[in-house]
Amino acid sequence: MLSLFTFLFVGTGGGDLDALNRELISRITADGRIYLTQTMLDGKFVLRFQAGTFTATEADVETAGDVIIEMARRL
């Protein structure tokens, strides 16, 4: 079972995806409800989500998804 995955937010306006994703992770971190990490993958700035801790619940994963979507919609 994979517990760490990366994703890239592409938005709707095109433009600089690295800058867009840096802003997204900055907003997520500032919000404080969840914490994501980032990395470079094939030359692109991507976000990393870890869901494999023993204490993670389905509600935790749903909350993370909700926060990511909420912050992305604000961009």
Biopython code that builds the backbone (N, CA, C, O; Angstrom):
import numpy as np
from Bio.PDB.StructureBuilder import StructureBuilder

atoms = [
    (1, "MET", "N", (0.847, -1.170, 0.000)),
    (1, "MET", "CA", (0.000, 0.000, 0.000)),
    (1, "MET", "C", (0.896, 1.238, 0.000)),
    (1, "MET", "O", (1.820, 1.348, 0.806)),
    (2, "LEU", "N", (0.618, 2.142, -0.890)),
    (2, "LEU", "CA", (1.391, 3.374, -0.959)),
    (2, "LEU", "C", (0.791, 4.395, -0.009)),
    (2, "LEU", "O", (-0.424, 4.588, 0.019)),
    (3, "SER", "N", (1.643, 5.047, 0.769)),
    (3, "SER", "CA", (1.134, 6.013, 1.723)),
    (3, "SER", "C", (1.647, 7.429, 1.474)),
    (3, "SER", "O", (1.187, 8.373, 2.115)),
    (4, "LEU", "N", (2.574, 7.583, 0.570)),
    (4, "LEU", "CA", (3.110, 8.894, 0.224)),
    (4, "LEU", "C", (2.911, 9.091, -1.269)),
    (4, "LEU", "O", (3.321, 8.258, -2.077)),
    (5, "PHE", "N", (2.282, 10.194, -1.625)),
    (5, "PHE", "CA", (2.146, 10.473, -3.048)),
    (5, "PHE", "C", (2.315, 11.957, -3.298)),
    (5, "PHE", "O", (2.156, 12.778, -2.395)),
    (6, "THR", "N", (2.639, 12.286, -4.534)),
    (6, "THR", "CA", (2.821, 13.675, -4.924)),
    (6, "THR", "C", (1.682, 14.090, -5.840)),
    (6, "THR", "O", (1.066, 13.270, -6.521)),
    (7, "PHE", "N", (1.425, 15.387, -5.832)),
    (7, "PHE", "CA", (0.427, 15.916, -6.761)),
    (7, "PHE", "C", (0.805, 17.336, -7.136)),
    (7, "PHE", "O", (1.584, 18.000, -6.452)),
    (8, "LEU", "N", (0.237, 17.776, -8.230)),
    (8, "LEU", "CA", (0.514, 19.090, -8.797)),
    (8, "LEU", "C", (-0.824, 19.771, -9.043)),
    (8, "LEU", "O", (-1.676, 19.230, -9.748)),
    (9, "PHE", "N", (-1.015, 20.940, -8.474)),
    (9, "PHE", "CA", (-2.224, 21.721, -8.723)),
    (9, "PHE", "C", (-2.012, 22.536, -9.987)),
    (9, "PHE", "O", (-1.045, 23.291, -10.083)),
    (10, "VAL", "N", (-2.910, 22.390, -10.960)),
    (10, "VAL", "CA", (-2.737, 23.089, -12.231)),
    (10, "VAL", "C", (-3.643, 24.300, -12.374)),
    (10, "VAL", "O", (-3.426, 25.119, -13.267)),
    (11, "GLY", "N", (-4.652, 24.437, -11.522)),
    (11, "GLY", "CA", (-5.535, 25.598, -11.590)),
    (11, "GLY", "C", (-6.263, 25.695, -12.908)),
    (11, "GLY", "O", (-6.372, 24.718, -13.649)),
    (12, "THR", "N", (-6.760, 26.880, -13.192)),
    (12, "THR", "CA", (-7.518, 27.077, -14.430)),
    (12, "THR", "C", (-6.928, 28.149, -15.325)),
    (12, "THR", "O", (-7.326, 28.278, -16.483)),
    (13, "GLY", "N", (-5.981, 28.920, -14.803)),
    (13, "GLY", "CA", (-5.486, 30.058, -15.562)),
    (13, "GLY", "C", (-4.161, 29.859, -16.250)),
    (13, "GLY", "O", (-3.637, 30.791, -16.859)),
    (14, "GLY", "N", (-3.601, 28.658, -16.169)),
    (14, "GLY", "CA", (-2.281, 28.449, -16.754)),
    (14, "GLY", "C", (-1.231, 29.194, -15.952)),
    (14, "GLY", "O", (-1.364, 29.346, -14.738)),
    (15, "GLY", "N", (-0.208, 29.651, -16.610)),
    (15, "GLY", "CA", (0.823, 30.414, -15.916)),
    (15, "GLY", "C", (1.895, 29.532, -15.314)),
    (15, "GLY", "O", (2.081, 28.385, -15.718)),
    (16, "ASP", "N", (2.593, 30.087, -14.346)),
    (16, "ASP", "CA", (3.733, 29.439, -13.702)),
    (16, "ASP", "C", (3.240, 28.444, -12.648)),
    (16, "ASP", "O", (2.833, 28.846, -11.558)),
    (17, "LEU", "N", (3.276, 27.163, -12.967)),
    (17, "LEU", "CA", (2.766, 26.139, -12.056)),
    (17, "LEU", "C", (3.605, 26.019, -10.795)),
    (17, "LEU", "O", (3.069, 25.747, -9.721)),
    (18, "ASP", "N", (4.914, 26.217, -10.907)),
    (18, "ASP", "CA", (5.754, 26.178, -9.706)),
    (18, "ASP", "C", (5.313, 27.259, -8.727)),
    (18, "ASP", "O", (5.152, 26.990, -7.537)),
    (19, "ALA", "N", (5.117, 28.474, -9.217)),
    (19, "ALA", "CA", (4.684, 29.578, -8.354)),
    (19, "ALA", "C", (3.304, 29.306, -7.772)),
    (19, "ALA", "O", (3.060, 29.586, -6.599)),
    (20, "LEU", "N", (2.416, 28.770, -8.568)),
    (20, "LEU", "CA", (1.065, 28.453, -8.108)),
    (20, "LEU", "C", (1.102, 27.429, -6.979)),
    (20, "LEU", "O", (0.415, 27.587, -5.970)),
    (21, "ASN", "N", (1.894, 26.391, -7.145)),
    (21, "ASN", "CA", (1.976, 25.346, -6.129)),
    (21, "ASN", "C", (2.740, 25.805, -4.897)),
    (21, "ASN", "O", (2.438, 25.361, -3.788)),
    (22, "ARG", "N", (3.711, 26.674, -5.064)),
    (22, "ARG", "CA", (4.400, 27.253, -3.903)),
    (22, "ARG", "C", (3.421, 28.103, -3.092)),
    (22, "ARG", "O", (3.438, 28.073, -1.861)),
    (23, "GLU", "N", (2.581, 28.849, -3.775)),
    (23, "GLU", "CA", (1.583, 29.657, -3.076)),
    (23, "GLU", "C", (0.557, 28.766, -2.382)),
    (23, "GLU", "O", (0.138, 29.059, -1.262)),
    (24, "LEU", "N", (0.157, 27.696, -3.032)),
    (24, "LEU", "CA", (-0.804, 26.778, -2.424)),
    (24, "LEU", "C", (-0.238, 26.182, -1.138)),
    (24, "LEU", "O", (-0.918, 26.189, -0.111)),
    (25, "ILE", "N", (0.972, 25.673, -1.172)),
    (25, "ILE", "CA", (1.531, 25.060, 0.039)),
    (25, "ILE", "C", (1.772, 26.112, 1.121)),
    (25, "ILE", "O", (1.654, 25.817, 2.310)),
    (26, "SER", "N", (2.104, 27.318, 0.722)),
    (26, "SER", "CA", (2.265, 28.398, 1.694)),
    (26, "SER", "C", (0.947, 28.683, 2.409)),
    (26, "SER", "O", (0.927, 28.861, 3.627)),
    (27, "ARG", "N", (-0.132, 28.726, 1.671)),
    (27, "ARG", "CA", (-1.447, 28.975, 2.268)),
    (27, "ARG", "C", (-1.899, 27.816, 3.150)),
    (27, "ARG", "O", (-2.485, 28.027, 4.212)),
    (28, "ILE", "N", (-1.628, 26.609, 2.710)),
    (28, "ILE", "CA", (-1.985, 25.435, 3.514)),
    (28, "ILE", "C", (-1.227, 25.460, 4.841)),
    (28, "ILE", "O", (-1.804, 25.209, 5.900)),
    (29, "THR", "N", (0.062, 25.763, 4.775)),
    (29, "THR", "CA", (0.875, 25.826, 5.988)),
    (29, "THR", "C", (0.400, 26.945, 6.904)),
    (29, "THR", "O", (0.291, 26.746, 8.114)),
    (30, "ALA", "N", (0.116, 28.114, 6.349)),
    (30, "ALA", "CA", (-0.347, 29.250, 7.148)),
    (30, "ALA", "C", (-1.697, 28.956, 7.802)),
    (30, "ALA", "O", (-1.965, 29.420, 8.909)),
    (31, "ASP", "N", (-2.533, 28.196, 7.129)),
    (31, "ASP", "CA", (-3.842, 27.834, 7.670)),
    (31, "ASP", "C", (-3.696, 27.012, 8.947)),
    (31, "ASP", "O", (-4.458, 27.198, 9.896)),
    (32, "GLY", "N", (-2.717, 26.101, 8.975)),
    (32, "GLY", "CA", (-2.383, 25.372, 10.180)),
    (32, "GLY", "C", (-3.164, 24.097, 10.479)),
    (32, "GLY", "O", (-2.843, 23.399, 11.441)),
    (33, "ARG", "N", (-4.167, 23.779, 9.689)),
    (33, "ARG", "CA", (-4.941, 22.570, 9.984)),
    (33, "ARG", "C", (-4.231, 21.301, 9.545)),
    (33, "ARG", "O", (-4.400, 20.249, 10.162)),
    (34, "ILE", "N", (-3.439, 21.392, 8.486)),
    (34, "ILE", "CA", (-2.673, 20.241, 8.002)),
    (34, "ILE", "C", (-1.282, 20.724, 7.624)),
    (34, "ILE", "O", (-1.033, 21.923, 7.503)),
    (35, "TYR", "N", (-0.383, 19.768, 7.441)),
    (35, "TYR", "CA", (0.972, 20.092, 7.021)),
    (35, "TYR", "C", (1.350, 19.161, 5.884)),
    (35, "TYR", "O", (1.287, 17.938, 6.015)),
    (36, "LEU", "N", (1.746, 19.757, 4.763)),
    (36, "LEU", "CA", (2.236, 18.994, 3.616)),
    (36, "LEU", "C", (3.703, 19.341, 3.404)),
    (36, "LEU", "O", (4.184, 20.374, 3.869)),
    (37, "THR", "N", (4.395, 18.474, 2.708)),
    (37, "THR", "CA", (5.763, 18.762, 2.305)),
    (37, "THR", "C", (5.780, 18.913, 0.793)),
    (37, "THR", "O", (4.774, 18.696, 0.117)),
    (38, "GLN", "N", (6.938, 19.288, 0.281)),
    (38, "GLN", "CA", (7.076, 19.487, -1.155)),
    (38, "GLN", "C", (8.394, 18.905, -1.621)),
    (38, "GLN", "O", (9.292, 18.624, -0.827)),
    (39, "THR", "N", (8.486, 18.731, -2.934)),
    (39, "THR", "CA", (9.730, 18.260, -3.531)),
    (39, "THR", "C", (9.734, 18.674, -4.991)),
    (39, "THR", "O", (8.743, 19.186, -5.512)),
    (40, "MET", "N", (10.851, 18.447, -5.634)),
    (40, "MET", "CA", (10.949, 18.640, -7.081)),
    (40, "MET", "C", (10.874, 17.260, -7.720)),
    (40, "MET", "O", (11.564, 16.334, -7.295)),
    (41, "LEU", "N", (10.044, 17.129, -8.729)),
    (41, "LEU", "CA", (9.875, 15.868, -9.440)),
    (41, "LEU", "C", (9.875, 16.166, -10.928)),
    (41, "LEU", "O", (9.021, 16.903, -11.419)),
    (42, "ASP", "N", (10.821, 15.600, -11.637)),
    (42, "ASP", "CA", (10.965, 15.860, -13.071)),
    (42, "ASP", "C", (11.007, 17.357, -13.370)),
    (42, "ASP", "O", (10.443, 17.823, -14.360)),
    (43, "GLY", "N", (11.688, 18.101, -12.494)),
    (43, "GLY", "CA", (11.843, 19.533, -12.706)),
    (43, "GLY", "C", (10.648, 20.380, -12.309)),
    (43, "GLY", "O", (10.635, 21.586, -12.555)),
    (44, "LYS", "N", (9.637, 19.761, -11.693)),
    (44, "LYS", "CA", (8.438, 20.491, -11.297)),
    (44, "LYS", "C", (8.312, 20.493, -9.781)),
    (44, "LYS", "O", (8.636, 19.503, -9.124)),
    (45, "PHE", "N", (7.844, 21.598, -9.230)),
    (45, "PHE", "CA", (7.571, 21.723, -7.806)),
    (45, "PHE", "C", (6.239, 21.023, -7.540)),
    (45, "PHE", "O", (5.210, 21.418, -8.088)),
    (46, "VAL", "N", (6.255, 19.996, -6.708)),
    (46, "VAL", "CA", (5.032, 19.239, -6.419)),
    (46, "VAL", "C", (4.822, 19.140, -4.910)),
    (46, "VAL", "O", (5.761, 19.253, -4.122)),
    (47, "LEU", "N", (3.577, 18.928, -4.538)),
    (47, "LEU", "CA", (3.213, 18.764, -3.141)),
    (47, "LEU", "C", (3.207, 17.285, -2.799)),
    (47, "LEU", "O", (2.909, 16.440, -3.644)),
    (48, "ARG", "N", (3.539, 16.981, -1.547)),
    (48, "ARG", "CA", (3.564, 15.582, -1.103)),
    (48, "ARG", "C", (2.566, 15.396, 0.034)),
    (48, "ARG", "O", (2.487, 16.208, 0.956)),
    (49, "PHE", "N", (1.814, 14.316, -0.055)),
    (49, "PHE", "CA", (0.826, 13.980, 0.972)),
    (49, "PHE", "C", (1.154, 12.614, 1.544)),
    (49, "PHE", "O", (1.303, 11.639, 0.808)),
    (50, "GLN", "N", (1.265, 12.551, 2.866)),
    (50, "GLN", "CA", (1.586, 11.310, 3.572)),
    (50, "GLN", "C", (0.360, 10.876, 4.362)),
    (50, "GLN", "O", (-0.083, 11.592, 5.261)),
    (51, "ALA", "N", (-0.189, 9.722, 4.040)),
    (51, "ALA", "CA", (-1.400, 9.240, 4.721)),
    (51, "ALA", "C", (-1.166, 7.909, 5.414)),
    (51, "ALA", "O", (-2.127, 7.223, 5.761)),
    (52, "GLY", "N", (0.073, 7.534, 5.621)),
    (52, "GLY", "CA", (0.343, 6.190, 6.093)),
    (52, "GLY", "C", (0.726, 6.044, 7.551)),
    (52, "GLY", "O", (1.263, 5.005, 7.935)),
    (53, "THR", "N", (0.470, 7.046, 8.376)),
    (53, "THR", "CA", (0.790, 6.870, 9.786)),
    (53, "THR", "C", (-0.221, 5.931, 10.435)),
    (53, "THR", "O", (-1.365, 5.831, 9.990)),
    (54, "PHE", "N", (0.203, 5.259, 11.470)),
    (54, "PHE", "CA", (-0.683, 4.300, 12.137)),
    (54, "PHE", "C", (-1.875, 4.969, 12.801)),
    (54, "PHE", "O", (-2.913, 4.339, 13.005)),
    (55, "THR", "N", (-1.729, 6.231, 13.134)),
    (55, "THR", "CA", (-2.813, 6.929, 13.827)),
    (55, "THR", "C", (-3.749, 7.686, 12.891)),
    (55, "THR", "O", (-4.754, 8.239, 13.340)),
    (56, "ALA", "N", (-3.433, 7.718, 11.594)),
    (56, "ALA", "CA", (-4.288, 8.428, 10.638)),
    (56, "ALA", "C", (-5.629, 7.728, 10.507)),
    (56, "ALA", "O", (-5.711, 6.503, 10.413)),
    (57, "THR", "N", (-6.677, 8.539, 10.503)),
    (57, "THR", "CA", (-8.024, 8.002, 10.339)),
    (57, "THR", "C", (-8.587, 8.451, 8.998)),
    (57, "THR", "O", (-8.029, 9.324, 8.333)),
    (58, "GLU", "N", (-9.676, 7.851, 8.623)),
    (58, "GLU", "CA", (-10.359, 8.261, 7.398)),
    (58, "GLU", "C", (-10.756, 9.734, 7.493)),
    (58, "GLU", "O", (-10.664, 10.473, 6.512)),
    (59, "ALA", "N", (-11.191, 10.150, 8.666)),
    (59, "ALA", "CA", (-11.568, 11.554, 8.873)),
    (59, "ALA", "C", (-10.369, 12.485, 8.671)),
    (59, "ALA", "O", (-10.523, 13.583, 8.137)),
    (60, "ASP", "N", (-9.182, 12.056, 9.092)),
    (60, "ASP", "CA", (-7.971, 12.863, 8.881)),
    (60, "ASP", "C", (-7.708, 13.074, 7.394)),
    (60, "ASP", "O", (-7.396, 14.183, 6.960)),
    (61, "VAL", "N", (-7.835, 12.016, 6.630)),
    (61, "VAL", "CA", (-7.591, 12.101, 5.189)),
    (61, "VAL", "C", (-8.652, 12.971, 4.531)),
    (61, "VAL", "O", (-8.338, 13.768, 3.646)),
    (62, "GLU", "N", (-9.893, 12.830, 4.947)),
    (62, "GLU", "CA", (-10.963, 13.662, 4.397)),
    (62, "GLU", "C", (-10.733, 15.134, 4.736)),
    (62, "GLU", "O", (-10.942, 16.006, 3.892)),
    (63, "THR", "N", (-10.309, 15.410, 5.956)),
    (63, "THR", "CA", (-10.015, 16.787, 6.349)),
    (63, "THR", "C", (-8.907, 17.360, 5.485)),
    (63, "THR", "O", (-9.001, 18.496, 5.019)),
    (64, "ALA", "N", (-7.862, 16.582, 5.269)),
    (64, "ALA", "CA", (-6.757, 17.044, 4.426)),
    (64, "ALA", "C", (-7.256, 17.385, 3.027)),
    (64, "ALA", "O", (-6.907, 18.430, 2.477)),
    (65, "GLY", "N", (-8.061, 16.513, 2.457)),
    (65, "GLY", "CA", (-8.617, 16.782, 1.131)),
    (65, "GLY", "C", (-9.446, 18.049, 1.116)),
    (65, "GLY", "O", (-9.354, 18.847, 0.183)),
    (66, "ASP", "N", (-10.254, 18.237, 2.145)),
    (66, "ASP", "CA", (-11.093, 19.433, 2.238)),
    (66, "ASP", "C", (-10.245, 20.700, 2.327)),
    (66, "ASP", "O", (-10.548, 21.698, 1.673)),
    (67, "VAL", "N", (-9.188, 20.663, 3.133)),
    (67, "VAL", "CA", (-8.315, 21.832, 3.289)),
    (67, "VAL", "C", (-7.599, 22.144, 1.977)),
    (67, "VAL", "O", (-7.527, 23.303, 1.567)),
    (68, "ILE", "N", (-7.079, 21.128, 1.330)),
    (68, "ILE", "CA", (-6.372, 21.336, 0.056)),
    (68, "ILE", "C", (-7.308, 21.969, -0.966)),
    (68, "ILE", "O", (-6.930, 22.927, -1.641)),
    (69, "ILE", "N", (-8.508, 21.451, -1.085)),
    (69, "ILE", "CA", (-9.482, 21.990, -2.036)),
    (69, "ILE", "C", (-9.859, 23.418, -1.678)),
    (69, "ILE", "O", (-9.922, 24.284, -2.550)),
    (70, "GLU", "N", (-10.107, 23.665, -0.405)),
    (70, "GLU", "CA", (-10.477, 25.016, 0.044)),
    (70, "GLU", "C", (-9.394, 26.028, -0.296)),
    (70, "GLU", "O", (-9.684, 27.096, -0.834)),
    (71, "MET", "N", (-8.148, 25.694, 0.016)),
    (71, "MET", "CA", (-7.044, 26.617, -0.249)),
    (71, "MET", "C", (-6.821, 26.795, -1.756)),
    (71, "MET", "O", (-6.505, 27.896, -2.208)),
    (72, "ALA", "N", (-6.982, 25.732, -2.523)),
    (72, "ALA", "CA", (-6.806, 25.808, -3.973)),
    (72, "ALA", "C", (-7.874, 26.696, -4.603)),
    (72, "ALA", "O", (-7.586, 27.439, -5.541)),
    (73, "ARG", "N", (-9.077, 26.628, -4.108)),
    (73, "ARG", "CA", (-10.162, 27.467, -4.651)),
    (73, "ARG", "C", (-9.930, 28.944, -4.406)),
    (73, "ARG", "O", (-10.466, 29.781, -5.131)),
    (74, "ARG", "N", (-9.148, 29.275, -3.407)),
    (74, "ARG", "CA", (-8.861, 30.670, -3.080)),
    (74, "ARG", "C", (-7.783, 31.281, -3.982)),
    (74, "ARG", "O", (-7.574, 32.495, -3.972)),
    (75, "LEU", "N", (-7.117, 30.454, -4.745)),
    (75, "LEU", "CA", (-6.047, 30.959, -5.626)),
    (75, "LEU", "C", (-6.626, 31.538, -6.896)),
    (75, "LEU", "O", (-5.880, 32.009, -7.755)),
]
sb = StructureBuilder()
sb.init_structure("model")
sb.init_model(0)
sb.init_chain("A")
sb.init_seg("    ")
for serial, (resi, resn, name, xyz) in enumerate(atoms, 1):
    if name == "N":
        sb.init_residue(resn, " ", resi, " ")
    sb.init_atom(name, np.array(xyz, "f"), 0.0, 1.0, " ", f" {name:<3s}", serial, name[0])
structure = sb.get_structure()
